[in-house]
Amino acid sequence: MTQQDAPSAHILVVDDDERIRSLLRRFLMRSGFLVTTARDAAHARRLLSGLDFDLIVLDVMMPGEDGFSLTRDLRKRLSVPILLLTAKGETQDRITGLENGADDYLPKPFEPRELLLRISAILRRVPAVENRGPKYLTIGHLRYDCDKGELWQGDVPLRLTGTEHALLKRLADTPRHAVSRGELIEDLGRSPAEDAGENSERAIDVQITRLRRKIEPDPKEPRYLQTVRGTGYMLVPD
């Protein structure tokens, strides 16, 4: 995948297998994509209610609602391309997926290179969607460029670490909507299992504190990067 194929296409990966989610996320990010992951259909619906995606990579065989059912329902209201992944490679399954509205179908196991080629082919067929949301968010005396993920004070860009950049981008994708610590951990590419859960959440809290020092007039009384008790955090621009 080259920069000109899809320089910042945002992909939603939906798979109940945590290992596969993590591997796909890292692989696709290294290939130049923005990536958000969901653990099941319900999680995917919550993300889709507040975010726009350029493509969904969706596992068929999930507990609860499967990928066929989710695809069929999403097609009633969304035109986002859907690439189905499944351990089943039979002809009837492929037909079922396509009949339910999928754009393509890739049986497991697959070569990562083939996945990239399929994604690239789908994205080339889909016209770019312009003006999905506001280009800029105003955060007090700062301006956040949603497309580029850049924070500016007047004409001067403010330096963000990689983690701060990813954290602000995730919160800016759904302004005025709370994002749980668990979602932030997963969206930033960490797994609660990797760091005993509680420690991972504390790491998010530390990063939020550091980010507040850069965007809040008074970090001890945050106005823009608010804590939602019992849930997580929420970005509240002007």
C-alpha positions as CSV (number, residue, x, y, z in Angstrom):
1,M,0.0,0.0,0.0
2,T,1.5,3.3,-1.0
3,Q,0.8,6.7,0.4
4,Q,-1.2,7.7,-2.8
5,D,-3.5,4.7,-2.5
6,A,-5.0,5.8,0.8
7,P,-2.8,8.2,2.8
8,S,-5.1,8.3,5.8
9,A,-8.0,5.9,5.1
10,H,-9.7,5.0,8.4
11,I,-10.4,1.3,8.8
12,L,-12.6,-0.4,11.4
13,V,-11.4,-4.0,12.2
14,V,-14.1,-6.1,13.8
15,D,-13.0,-9.5,15.2
16,D,-13.6,-11.3,18.5
17,D,-10.1,-12.7,18.6
18,E,-7.9,-10.2,20.5
19,R,-4.7,-11.6,18.9
20,I,-6.0,-11.2,15.4
21,R,-7.3,-7.7,16.1
22,S,-3.9,-6.6,17.5
23,L,-2.0,-8.1,14.6
24,L,-4.3,-6.6,11.9
25,R,-4.2,-3.2,13.6
26,R,-0.4,-3.1,13.8
27,F,0.0,-4.4,10.2
28,L,-2.5,-2.0,8.7
29,M,-1.0,1.0,10.7
30,R,2.4,0.1,9.4
31,S,0.9,0.2,5.9
32,G,-0.3,3.8,6.3
33,F,-3.9,3.5,7.6
34,L,-5.7,4.8,10.6
35,V,-7.1,1.8,12.4
36,T,-9.8,1.4,15.1
37,T,-10.8,-2.0,16.4
38,A,-14.0,-3.5,17.8
39,R,-14.4,-6.8,19.7
40,D,-17.9,-7.7,18.5
41,A,-20.9,-6.4,16.6
42,A,-22.2,-4.3,19.5
43,H,-18.8,-2.6,20.0
44,A,-18.7,-1.9,16.2
45,R,-22.2,-0.3,16.4
46,R,-21.1,2.0,19.2
47,L,-18.1,3.2,17.2
48,L,-20.1,3.6,14.0
49,S,-22.6,5.8,15.7
50,G,-19.9,8.4,16.3
51,L,-17.2,7.8,13.7
52,D,-16.9,7.7,9.9
53,F,-14.8,4.9,8.4
54,D,-13.5,4.4,4.9
55,L,-13.7,0.6,5.1
56,I,-14.8,-2.1,7.6
57,V,-12.8,-5.4,7.8
58,L,-15.3,-7.7,9.4
59,D,-14.9,-11.3,10.8
60,V,-18.0,-13.4,10.0
61,M,-17.7,-16.0,12.8
62,M,-18.3,-14.1,16.0
63,P,-20.2,-15.0,19.1
64,G,-23.6,-13.3,19.3
65,E,-24.4,-11.4,16.1
66,D,-22.3,-12.7,13.2
67,G,-20.7,-10.7,10.4
68,F,-23.4,-11.6,7.9
69,S,-26.1,-10.2,10.1
70,L,-24.2,-7.1,10.9
71,T,-23.4,-6.5,7.2
72,R,-27.0,-6.9,6.3
73,D,-28.1,-4.4,8.9
74,L,-25.4,-1.8,8.2
75,R,-26.3,-1.9,4.5
76,K,-29.8,-0.5,5.4
77,R,-28.2,2.9,6.4
78,L,-24.5,3.0,5.5
79,S,-22.6,2.7,2.2
80,V,-19.1,2.2,3.8
81,P,-17.3,-0.7,2.0
82,I,-17.2,-4.0,3.9
83,L,-14.5,-6.7,3.5
84,L,-15.6,-10.0,5.2
85,L,-13.0,-12.3,6.8
86,T,-13.9,-15.9,7.7
87,A,-12.5,-19.4,8.2
88,K,-15.2,-20.6,5.9
89,G,-14.2,-20.5,2.2
90,E,-17.1,-22.4,0.7
91,T,-18.8,-20.9,-2.4
92,Q,-22.2,-20.5,-0.6
93,D,-20.6,-18.5,2.2
94,R,-19.0,-16.1,-0.3
95,I,-22.4,-15.8,-2.0
96,T,-24.1,-15.2,1.3
97,G,-21.7,-12.4,2.2
98,L,-22.0,-10.7,-1.1
99,E,-25.8,-11.0,-1.1
100,N,-25.9,-9.3,2.3
101,G,-24.0,-6.3,0.9
102,A,-20.3,-7.1,1.4
103,D,-17.9,-5.6,-1.2
104,D,-15.4,-8.5,-1.0
105,Y,-14.7,-11.7,0.8
106,L,-11.4,-13.1,2.0
107,P,-11.1,-16.6,3.5
108,K,-8.8,-17.3,6.5
109,P,-5.9,-18.0,6.6
110,F,-4.8,-15.3,4.2
111,E,-1.6,-13.6,3.3
112,P,-1.3,-10.1,4.6
113,R,-0.2,-8.9,1.2
114,E,-3.4,-10.2,-0.3
115,L,-5.4,-8.3,2.4
116,L,-3.7,-5.1,1.4
117,L,-4.3,-5.6,-2.3
118,R,-8.0,-6.3,-1.6
119,I,-8.3,-3.1,0.6
120,S,-6.5,-1.1,-2.0
121,A,-8.8,-2.3,-4.8
122,I,-11.9,-1.5,-2.8
123,L,-10.8,2.0,-1.8
124,R,-9.9,2.8,-5.4
125,R,-13.5,2.0,-6.4
126,V,-15.0,4.2,-3.7
127,P,-15.1,8.0,-4.3
128,A,-13.4,9.9,-1.4
129,V,-15.9,11.4,1.0
130,E,-15.3,15.1,1.6
131,N,-16.4,17.2,4.5
132,R,-17.5,14.5,6.8
133,G,-17.2,16.8,9.8
134,P,-15.6,20.0,10.9
135,K,-12.1,20.5,9.6
136,Y,-11.1,22.3,12.8
137,L,-12.0,22.2,16.4
138,T,-11.4,25.2,18.7
139,I,-10.0,24.4,22.1
140,G,-9.8,27.7,23.9
141,H,-6.9,29.5,22.3
142,L,-5.8,26.4,20.4
143,R,-7.0,25.1,17.0
144,Y,-7.0,21.4,16.2
145,D,-6.8,20.3,12.5
146,C,-9.0,17.2,12.4
147,D,-7.7,16.1,9.0
148,K,-4.0,16.4,9.8
149,G,-4.2,15.7,13.5
150,E,-2.2,18.9,14.3
151,L,-2.7,21.2,17.2
152,W,-1.9,24.9,16.6
153,Q,-1.5,28.0,18.8
154,G,-2.0,30.8,16.3
155,D,0.5,30.0,13.5
156,V,2.7,27.9,15.7
157,P,2.2,24.1,15.8
158,L,2.4,22.5,19.2
159,R,4.5,19.4,19.5
160,L,2.7,16.3,20.6
161,T,4.2,12.9,21.4
162,G,3.0,9.9,19.3
163,T,0.7,8.8,22.1
164,E,-0.7,12.3,22.8
165,H,-1.3,12.6,19.0
166,A,-3.2,9.3,18.9
167,L,-5.2,10.1,22.1
168,L,-6.3,13.5,20.9
169,K,-7.2,12.2,17.5
170,R,-9.4,9.5,19.0
171,L,-11.2,11.9,21.3
172,A,-11.5,14.5,18.6
173,D,-13.2,11.9,16.3
174,T,-16.2,11.9,18.8
175,P,-16.3,15.3,20.4
176,R,-18.7,15.7,23.4
177,H,-19.0,11.9,23.6
178,A,-17.4,9.9,26.4
179,V,-14.8,7.3,25.4
180,S,-14.0,4.6,28.0
181,R,-10.5,3.9,29.2
182,G,-10.8,0.4,27.8
183,E,-11.6,1.8,24.3
184,L,-8.7,4.2,24.5
185,I,-6.4,1.4,25.5
186,E,-7.5,-0.7,22.6
187,D,-7.5,2.1,20.1
188,L,-4.0,3.1,21.1
189,G,-2.8,-0.4,20.3
190,R,-2.5,-1.7,23.8
191,S,-4.1,-4.8,25.2
192,P,-5.4,-4.9,28.9
193,A,-4.0,-8.4,29.1
194,E,-0.5,-7.1,28.3
195,D,-0.3,-4.9,31.3
196,A,-2.7,-6.2,34.0
197,G,-5.6,-4.0,33.0
198,E,-5.4,-1.6,35.9
199,N,-1.9,-0.6,35.0
200,S,-3.0,0.1,31.4
201,E,-5.8,2.3,32.7
202,R,-3.3,4.2,34.9
203,A,-1.1,4.7,31.8
204,I,-4.0,6.3,30.0
205,D,-4.7,8.6,33.0
206,V,-1.0,9.7,32.9
207,Q,-1.2,10.5,29.2
208,I,-4.4,12.5,29.7
209,T,-2.7,14.5,32.5
210,R,0.2,15.3,30.2
211,L,-2.1,16.2,27.3
212,R,-4.1,18.5,29.7
213,R,-0.9,20.4,30.5
214,K,-0.7,21.3,26.8
215,I,-4.3,22.3,26.1
216,E,-5.9,23.4,29.4
217,P,-5.6,26.9,30.8
218,D,-5.8,25.2,34.3
219,P,-4.9,21.5,34.0
220,K,-6.2,21.0,37.6
221,E,-9.6,22.3,36.6
222,P,-10.0,20.8,33.0
223,R,-12.6,22.5,30.8
224,Y,-11.9,20.9,27.4
225,L,-10.6,17.4,28.3
226,Q,-13.1,16.3,30.8
227,T,-13.3,13.2,33.0
228,V,-16.6,11.3,32.8
229,R,-16.9,9.6,36.1
230,G,-17.2,5.9,35.9
231,T,-16.5,5.9,32.1
232,G,-13.5,7.6,30.8
233,Y,-12.8,10.9,29.0
234,M,-14.5,13.4,26.7
235,L,-13.2,16.2,24.5
236,V,-15.5,19.3,24.7
237,P,-14.3,21.9,22.2
238,D,-15.8,25.4,22.0
